[in-house]
Amino acid sequence: MPLVYVDANVLIAATRGMEPRAQRAFALLDNVSLRFAASDFLRLEVLPKAIYHRKSSEVTFYRDFFANAGVWAITEPRLVQTAMDLAQRFGLSAMDALHVAAAMSVHADVFVTDEASTKPIHRVTTLSISKL
């Protein structure tokens, strides 16, 4: 089974209703032939705001995703150093670099993002990057 690390924007898209992005996100996340990886960085990016704004259905969705993530990246200094290297090499934002480093640390087969194809994350060559 392929191991997939999804960007925060994929999880957020899944909570936004019936628009095509949401449907694509749900199709990916509901695919039983995939395993999903997660990290504390991903959880930090999506869960606190949903809790703060009392978006209970989003909170439930995110918690279910994290409870079912089969593989977790370990947050450690080496991962942060890898993120620093990736950010410098590919011009990534801090969070994108942390997500890519986390995905690489668990040997994810693919990193799925909803970022536009012109964004720096699509410059990454050390991991397969796929557009939602």
N, C-alpha and C positions, 0 to 999 in steps of 0.2 A: 504494500500500500504506500503510495507516495505521501511524504510528509510535507505539509503546507504551512507556511507562516503567513498570516494575513496582516496587512497594514491596518492601523486603526480606522482609516477611512472606509475600509471594507465592512468592518463591524458597524460603524456609524451608518453607512448606507443601508445596511440591512434593517435598521430601525426606523427608516424614513418612509415607510408605506409601500405603495404599489408602483412607484415609478420604475422605469426600466433598470436603473442602477440597483435599486432595492431587490428587484426580482433576480438580477444576476448574482447579487451577493447571497441571497437566500439559496439559489441553486448551487452555488459553490459550497456554502456552509452546510447544506443538507446532503451533500454527496457522501454516501456511506462508504464509497471506495477510497476515501481520503482520510488521512490522519492529520490532526492539527497540532501545531506547536504554539506556545505562548511564552510571554515573559512578564516580569514585573513592570517593565517599561510600557508594554501594551496595556496592561491592566491600569496603570497610572494614567495613561493618556485618555482612556474612555470612561472609567468607572466613577471617579470623584465628581466630575461635573454632572453626570446623570443623577448621582445621589444628592448633590447640592441643590439641583433644580427640581428635585422630587419627581423625576421621570421614572416612575415605578416599573413600567413595562420595559424601558431600556435597561434599568438596573437588573431586572430579572433576566433579560436576554443576555446581557454581558456576564452575569454570574453563572448562568447555565453554560455559556461558551467556555468560560475559564474552568468550570468544574469538569467539563468533558475534554478539555485539551489533554491529549495523551502524553505530550512531551513538553517539559518546561526548561527554558534556558536558565542557567545559573548565573545570577548577577555577581560578578567578581571583577576585580581590577583588570584582569587580562581582557575581559570582554569590553570594558570601557576603553582600554588602549586600542583594541581592534577598531572600535567605533571611531576613535580619534584618527587613526590611520585612514580609515575609509572616508571620513569626512574630508580630510585633506586631499586624498587621491581623486575623489569623484565630485567634490564640491557639495556634499550632502549637508542638510540641516542636522542639528544635534539628534533630534528624535529619529529621523530616518536612518542616521548612522547607527544609533543604538539598536533599532529594529533589525537592520541588515546584519549587524554583528551578532545579535541574538539568534537570528535565523541560521547564520553560518555556524554558530557554536553548537547547534543541535543537528547540523547536517541536513537542513531542510532541502527538499528537492526543488522547491519553488517558493518564491516570495510574491504574493499577489497584492497589488496595490490598485487604487483607483486614481492615482496621480496621473495628470496629463502626460502624454508621451514625451513632451518637451522638458519635463522636470528632471533635475539631476539624478533622481533615483534610477532612472532608466539608463544612466551611464554605467551603472555597476556591471562589472564583468566577472566578479568573483562568485556570483550566485545567479541562478536563473530568475529573472524578474518578469512577471506576467501582468498585463493590464486586465483589470476586472472586466 
